[in-house]
Amino acid sequence: MHFSYIFHRLLVLLLPLLSATVTSTPLEKRGSGQKYVFAHHIVGNTFSYTVDNWLDDIKLANANGIDAFALNIGSDSWEPNQVKKAYAAAEQSKTTFKLFISFDMTALPCATARNAASLRNYITTYAKHPSQFKYNGKVFASTFSGEKCTFGQRSVSQGWVSQFTGQLTGSNSVFFVPSFFVDPNNFRTYASAMDGQLNWNSAWPITVTTNSLSSTLKASGATAGRALTRQGSPLVTEVGEFIYLSDQLYPSRWQSIIEARDHIPMVEVLTWNDYGESHYVGPIKGSQPNSQAWVDGFDHSAWLDLTKYFSLAYKNGKYPVVANDNIYMWARPHAKNAIASSDPIGKPNNFGVSEDALFVVVLTSAPANATLSTSSVSHTVAVPAGLTQLSLPLNAGDSIYASISRGNTIIVKLAPRNFRFEANPKTYNFNAFTAMASSNSR
Ligand SMILES: *[C@@H]1O[C@H](CO)[C@@H](O)[C@H](O)[C@H]1NC(C)=O
């Protein structure tokens, strides 16, 4: 999402993650009202986009259960023109798809009052646009970071209020949900400046020393308990932290969000197209930030397809009926302990917490048998109708295979020919290869 991070995080695998907004209104009132799923779209990676490229993204996202893009705006001079194209495409799409601005405050200046003018300008330019996402009748706006911005004022809160939210009135009023990187216990300090908090890093331990799923779920629950209280619409956001614990995280995190959906009015998928950090669910297109080495050939569209199922469950409060049988699989290209023969950078921090495994989700219309195989082992398990997460250890040189069968009939199988768990990688890559197959195309 940020060019400056690319070199530090070059090889870190970051699977897509989710942020979820949590209200602290009384329980019985939660769950009412429409729920939304967003995806974070890095405008900085769209230099070459045409209106049609935006239109394709919008239709694809819309078809997979996403309601709006958070347009991550950096400081490139050409970005306003891409935002204009994005809004034009959303309108042209003739869908309910919406857009809102997410200011990347690691890129945008915010030291002087004058710096706020361009932020306000984005809001006033699109406030009345038919494709602007609104919440509670206000223009929805977000950030990445911004917890140090003063806009020349005495404090961060004063800066944002006097130079941003407070100056946007009437039809330009904003519902401001920044992702300030602060301890959730300190949200109160910023309460006057925000209507909610997209807390990118709070729900999961940032420094993970174990890949045990239960430890992350506990951390998530603890964070969800802390709420920012603000009159009117008290909101706090929790977010799935992904950096070092991503193997099974995407489906697991969705499941925990769906369980807690009564508390969560909106969820943001991180991200649509952050190729640099490897956590994209959208197609590989546009202008990569020199990430081709670890992105090309690592399509993530299986996760986008899976997003649709989870999004429907989250929005409707029940898992959708599955009409056919589907296999989703992913794996990293080499063992975590493999030694690359000519890697200039080395392994990412915490690479050791990842598992050398084939990860599979089967989504079935009825009870079935699911088989997972590598070159060395094969396991079959009975699965119920609906979603089951499975995995199988991988060894150097393994190919991967999964199938769903009933009786003696294989209903659907998936054996990606272009994947082999590499024994002797030249360079490190902790990105994931994904693939999917369906018993009939949807
Ligand atoms: C799964 O496999 C077992 C063992 O072969 C078989 O008895 C069972 O009927 C199968 N289940 C289904 C749903 O086909």
The ligand as an SDF file (V2000), in Angstrom:
LIG
                    3D

 14 14  0  0  0  0  0  0  0  0999 V2000
  -16.9090  -41.5510    1.8690 C   0  0  0  0  0  0  0  0  0  0  0  0
  -16.0850  -42.6530    1.7880 O   0  0  0  0  0  0  0  0  0  0  0  0
  -16.4970  -43.7570    2.6130 C   0  0  0  0  0  0  0  0  0  0  0  0
  -15.4300  -44.8180    2.5420 C   0  0  0  0  0  0  0  0  0  0  0  0
  -15.2070  -45.2280    1.2340 O   0  0  0  0  0  0  0  0  0  0  0  0
  -17.8500  -44.2440    2.1500 C   0  0  0  0  0  0  0  0  0  0  0  0
  -18.3100  -45.2890    2.9810 O   0  0  0  0  0  0  0  0  0  0  0  0
  -18.8330  -43.0790    2.1970 C   0  0  0  0  0  0  0  0  0  0  0  0
  -20.0710  -43.4900    1.6590 O   0  0  0  0  0  0  0  0  0  0  0  0
  -18.3090  -41.8880    1.4100 C   0  0  0  0  0  0  0  0  0  0  0  0
  -19.1850  -40.7510    1.6110 N   0  0  0  0  0  0  0  0  0  0  0  0
  -19.8460  -40.1800    0.6150 C   0  0  0  0  0  0  0  0  0  0  0  0
  -20.7340  -39.0050    0.9810 C   0  0  0  0  0  0  0  0  0  0  0  0
  -19.7560  -40.5360   -0.5430 O   0  0  0  0  0  0  0  0  0  0  0  0
  1  2  1  0
  1 10  1  0
  2  3  1  0
  3  4  1  0
  3  6  1  0
  4  5  1  0
  6  7  1  0
  6  8  1  0
  8  9  1  0
  8 10  1  0
 10 11  1  0
 11 12  1  0
 12 13  1  0
 12 14  2  0
M  END
$$$$
